[in-house]
Structure formats: structure tokens, C-alpha cells
Amino acid sequence: MRNDDRIERAAHCLSGASSLTELRVAISTWAPRFHDSLNEAMRPGARPELGMDIASIPGRGALAARRGGSFFVGLGSRGGRERRFTLAHELAHVLLNSDDERMLVIDGETEEDLCELFARRALAPPLLVRDYLRGAGFPVSLADVDRFADRFRLSLRASLVVLDEVFPARSPVAFAAASWREHPRGDGVMGMRIDVFAADRRFFLPIDCRLSTLGYHSLEAWSLDGEVGVESRGHDTDLELRSWRRGVPAWVGEGEWAARRHFAPGSNAKADERGVLCRFEVEGLSPRRSRRSPSVRHAPVAKVPGQLGL
């Protein structure tokens, strides 16, 4: 298949999807086929194999605009490995908007989510990820996450998103990346808030939640004061992690953590925020069961809801 045929056929396949489920399947099928091209695609200039002309622009963002039979893509000159993810994201916009007869109407937020999916599948194809994990084992340390990111030339945050999709059914550790910021709703409360996480399906770590809200008080305090690049270990005793399991609103207890300070990527060249990459030991946490009233006939029942408010 010639490169220009690949662009045309991928765009035609995506535009022919009649449902979001079908479109996601098409994206997951076609995105890995651009893996090699994206590995060599960072230089500015005409890139017919990607259906675009690339130019360097200031900052970390990107933009895509149709120009005749091709697309102009401005790619931020800063951002390190995130530039590759951004370029893959913009390629998805190109493919989704190349065919004017697209069957499915999608809103802007949905299209952004689809482009994120395309970027993950293109840069870290599931087949290559599985092959890597079979040989190297699943990450259990910060260094293991670094090696995974190096293998697929991903940022640490993108790596955690990819790993979360293939996390083992049960793992002794979980990972999260957080940055110092206020909640997106603009309540003015600053904190070291979770950006992405990777964990087994016992838990989830709410995006935008503060580390201290989950009980990692010493971790949040440590992350705010000190030199970037430094790693440390600690222990917190009052943990409450939300649960996926029915009847278990939270996993509670105490646990060790390891973390490394860094600068989190901001939305523009001046928005470097203090961040932290975290490893949590979670195997020792215990389920906190829902408090349910006993089922006793002919007796009054006092209902006491057990809810975890984060």
C-alpha cells in the first residue's frame, strides 16, 4: 500500500463508521499502521505520507487547518516527547476531517477524546506493548515506568494512560502523576491534584483529586518543597482510595509511597507547574464494606448510608 493510499483509505474507513463504537474500532485498527511514520515525522516540511505540511510554532500546543487537498499543522517547538503525542493527535484530526461525507456527527469534546485514543494506539500499539511487557514484566517501580516511556518514546503521563489499559487484574502497586494546580471548576483551592493514574480494577484515583484528600498527606507536603528530579520514599497511615467494586466504597489502611519531583507540562511555554510521579503500595489496603442494615423481619431498620466524600 502506498503512503498516500494509506491516508485515503484510513480517512474513508473512519468516515464510514456509523456509531462511536464502530469508529473507535476503526481508530484502533488504523492507528498502529502509522507507528513507524510518526517515529520519523518531527521535522518541519511537507509530509505527504501523513497528509500534512508541518511547521514549527512557539510553545507546546498545536493547530491544524485544511489547506487545499492537504492540512497545515503547526507543532509547538517545546514539550519534548509530548510533541510526538501532539503530532499523532493532530493526525487523527486530519483523518477525521479529510472526508466531507462522514456519516457520524461528533461534537468537539468527543473528537478530542477520539484523537487521544488514536495517539495512544499509534505511538504504543497494543501488540508492541504486549510484546514488551511479556519480556520486561509489568512495571512495579518508577524506574520501570521510565523504561516503558523510553521504549515507546512517550511522556510519563501518556505512559500511565497506556499502562492503565493493560494493568494486571491485581497488582501490589499503583501509579499516578499529579501537578500543583486548582480544580478545573475554579474553586481557588490549590493542591497537588491527580492528572492521570494506572491501577488495577480494585481502585481508581479520581482525576483532579488532591493527594492529601486520598490520605497521602506526607507525600503532598514533600512534593511541594525541594529540588526537581529528587526521589524519596514515605509512609502515610490514613489512606482511603475509591473502589470499583460493588459494596466496597473504599480501600483503607496505610501504605508506602515512592515519588519523584518534576515539572509538569503546562498548556503554554510559560506554564511549567510543579509535578510529581508517584508509586503507591496498595496490596495491604483493606476493603471498607458498605454499611447495610440487617435484613430482619418484623423489626425496624435504621439505615446509615456509608459514603466516601472526596
C-alpha positions in Angstrom: 0.0 0.0 0.0 1.4 3.4 -1.0 1.6 6.0 1.7 -0.9 8.3 0.1 -3.3 5.3 -0.3 -3.0 4.6 3.4 -4.1 8.1 4.3 -7.0 8.0 1.9 -8.1 4.5 3.0 -7.9 5.3 6.7 -9.9 8.5 6.3 -12.5 6.6 4.3 -12.8 3.9 6.9 -13.2 6.4 9.7 -15.7 8.5 7.9 -17.8 5.4 7.1 -18.3 4.5 10.8 -22.0 4.7 11.8 -21.5 4.6 15.5 -19.0 5.7 18.1 -18.2 2.1 18.9 -17.5 1.4 15.2 -15.4 4.5 15.0 -13.3 3.5 18.0 -12.7 0.1 16.5 -11.7 1.7 13.2 -9.3 4.0 15.0 -7.7 1.1 17.0 -7.3 -0.8 13.7 -5.7 2.0 11.7 -3.7 4.0 14.2 -0.9 1.3 14.7 -0.3 1.4 10.9 1.1 5.0 11.3 3.5 4.0 14.1 6.7 3.9 12.0 5.8 7.1 10.1 5.3 9.0 13.3 8.7 7.9 14.7 10.3 9.9 11.9 7.8 12.7 11.5 9.1 15.5 13.7 10.9 17.6 11.1 9.1 20.5 9.5 8.1 20.4 5.9 5.8 18.5 3.6 4.7 15.1 4.8 2.5 13.6 2.2 2.6 10.2 3.9 0.7 11.9 6.7 -1.4 14.2 4.6 0.0 17.3 6.1 2.6 20.1 6.0 4.3 20.6 9.3 5.6 23.9 10.6 7.2 24.7 14.0 5.3 27.2 16.2 6.2 28.6 19.6 5.1 26.9 22.8 3.7 23.4 23.3 0.4 23.5 21.6 -0.6 22.6 18.0 -3.1 23.6 15.4 -4.4 22.0 12.2 -6.1 23.8 9.3 -7.2 22.5 5.9 -5.2 23.9 3.0 -6.4 22.6 -0.4 -6.0 18.9 -0.6 -3.8 18.8 2.4 -3.6 20.1 6.0 -1.3 22.6 7.6 -0.2 21.5 11.1 1.6 23.9 13.4 3.5 21.9 16.0 4.8 23.6 19.2 8.6 23.7 19.4 8.6 22.9 23.1 7.4 19.9 25.1 9.9 17.1 24.5 8.2 13.7 23.9 4.8 15.3 24.2 5.4 16.7 20.7 5.1 13.2 19.2 1.8 12.6 21.0 0.6 16.0 19.9 1.5 15.3 16.3 -0.3 11.9 16.4 -3.3 13.7 17.9 -3.3 16.2 15.0 -3.0 13.4 12.5 -6.2 12.0 13.9 -7.9 15.4 13.3 -6.7 15.2 9.7 -8.1 11.7 9.2 -11.4 12.5 10.9 -11.9 15.7 8.8 -10.5 14.6 5.4 -13.8 13.2 4.1 -16.6 15.6 3.9 -19.2 12.8 3.7 -18.5 11.5 7.3 -21.6 9.6 8.4 -21.3 10.3 12.1 -21.7 13.7 13.6 -19.5 14.2 16.7 -19.0 17.1 18.9 -15.7 18.8 19.7 -15.2 17.1 23.0 -15.8 13.7 21.6 -13.5 14.3 18.7 -10.7 15.3 21.2 -11.2 12.0 23.0 -11.0 10.1 19.8 -7.8 11.9 18.8 -6.3 11.0 22.2 -7.2 7.3 21.6 -5.7 7.5 18.1 -2.4 8.9 19.5 -2.1 6.2 22.1 -2.8 3.4 19.7 -0.4 4.9 17.1 2.6 5.5 19.5 2.1 2.5 21.6 0.3 -0.2 19.5 -1.2 -2.8 21.8 0.6 -5.7 20.0 4.0 -4.0 20.7 3.0 -3.1 24.3 2.1 -6.7 25.0 5.3 -8.0 23.5 7.3 -5.5 25.6 5.5 -6.5 28.8 6.0 -10.2 28.1 9.7 -9.6 28.0 10.2 -6.9 30.6 7.4 -7.7 33.0 4.8 -5.2 34.2 6.2 -2.1 35.8 6.4 -2.2 39.6 8.8 0.8 40.2 9.3 4.3 39.0 12.4 3.1 37.0 10.2 0.5 35.3 7.8 3.3 34.2 10.8 5.3 32.9 11.9 2.3 30.8 8.5 1.8 29.4 8.3 5.5 28.4 11.8 5.3 26.8 10.8 2.2 24.8 7.7 3.9 23.2 9.2 7.5 23.4 6.2 8.6 25.4 5.8 11.2 28.2 5.4 9.7 31.6 1.8 10.8 31.7 0.9 9.2 28.4 2.7 6.1 29.5 0.5 5.8 32.6 -2.6 6.1 30.5 -1.4 3.3 28.2 -0.4 1.1 31.2 -3.8 1.6 32.9 -5.5 0.0 29.9 -3.4 -3.2 30.3 -2.9 -3.2 34.1 -2.9 -6.7 35.7 -6.1 -7.8 37.5 -4.3 -7.5 40.8 -1.1 -5.6 41.4 0.8 -4.7 44.6 1.3 -1.1 43.3 -0.4 1.7 41.6 1.0 4.8 39.8 -0.2 8.4 39.4 1.1 11.7 38.0 -0.1 14.9 39.7 0.5 18.6 39.4 0.2 21.6 41.6 -3.0 23.4 40.5 -6.5 24.3 41.4 -9.6 22.3 40.5 -10.8 22.9 36.9 -14.1 24.2 38.3 -12.1 27.2 39.6 -12.7 27.0 43.3 -9.3 28.6 44.0 -8.1 25.7 46.2 -4.6 24.8 45.2 -3.3 21.3 45.6 -1.2 18.5 44.2 -4.0 17.1 42.0 -4.0 13.8 40.1 -3.7 14.2 36.3 -3.6 10.5 35.3 -3.2 7.2 37.1 -2.7 3.5 36.4 -4.1 0.9 38.8 -5.7 -2.5 38.9 -9.5 -2.7 38.9 -9.9 -2.7 42.6 -9.3 1.1 42.8 -9.5 4.3 40.9 -7.8 7.6 41.8 -10.2 10.4 40.9 -8.8 12.8 38.3 -8.3 16.3 39.8 -8.5 14.9 43.4 -5.8 16.1 45.8 -3.2 13.6 47.0 -3.9 14.7 50.6 -7.6 14.0 50.1 -6.8 10.4 49.5 -4.7 10.4 52.6 -1.3 11.0 51.2 -0.6 14.0 53.4 3.2 13.5 53.8 3.5 12.8 50.0 1.8 16.1 49.1 3.8 18.1 51.6 7.1 16.6 50.4 6.2 17.2 46.7 5.9 21.0 47.2 9.3 21.8 48.7 12.6 20.7 47.2 14.7 20.2 44.1 13.1 18.9 40.9 14.4 15.5 40.0 14.8 14.3 43.6 13.2 10.9 44.5 12.0 10.0 48.0 10.0 7.4 49.9 7.5 7.8 52.7 4.6 6.3 54.6 1.0 7.5 55.1 -1.4 5.9 57.6 -4.9 7.2 56.8 -5.5 6.2 53.2 -8.9 6.0 51.5 -8.8 5.1 47.9 -12.1 4.8 46.0 -13.2 1.4 44.8 -14.7 0.0 41.6 -16.2 -2.9 43.5 -19.9 -3.0 44.4 -20.4 -2.9 48.1 -16.9 -1.6 48.7 -16.9 2.3 48.7 -13.2 2.5 49.6 -10.0 0.7 50.3 -8.5 1.9 53.6 -5.3 1.5 55.6 -1.7 2.6 55.4 0.9 2.2 52.8 4.3 3.2 51.5 4.9 5.6 48.6 7.8 6.5 46.3 7.8 9.7 44.3 9.9 11.9 42.1 9.5 15.7 41.7 9.5 17.2 38.2 7.9 20.0 36.2 4.6 19.1 34.8 3.9 20.2 31.2 1.7 23.2 31.0 -0.6 24.4 28.2 1.8 27.0 27.1 5.5 27.8 27.2 5.3 29.7 30.5 3.1 27.3 32.4 5.5 24.8 33.9 3.9 23.6 37.1 5.5 21.6 39.8 4.5 17.9 39.5 5.2 14.5 40.9 5.3 10.9 39.6 4.1 8.6 42.4 4.2 4.9 43.1 1.8 3.6 45.8 1.9 0.3 47.6 -1.7 -0.8 47.7 -1.6 -4.6 48.4 -2.0 -4.0 52.2 -5.2 -1.9 51.9 -8.4 -3.4 53.2 -11.9 -3.1 51.7 -14.3 -0.9 53.7 -17.7 -2.5 53.3 -20.9 -0.6 52.8 -22.8 -0.4 56.0 -26.1 -2.1 55.3 -29.0 -2.7 57.6 -29.6 -6.3 58.6 -32.5 -8.0 56.9 -34.7 -8.8 60.0 -38.4 -9.4 59.6 -40.9 -7.6 61.8 -38.1 -5.3 63.2 -37.5 -1.6 62.4 -34.4 -0.9 60.3 -32.1 2.0 60.8 -30.4 2.9 57.6 -27.0 4.5 57.9 -25.5 5.4 54.5 -21.8 4.7 54.2 -20.4 7.2 51.7 -16.9 8.3 50.9 -16.9 12.0 50.1 -13.7 13.0 48.4 
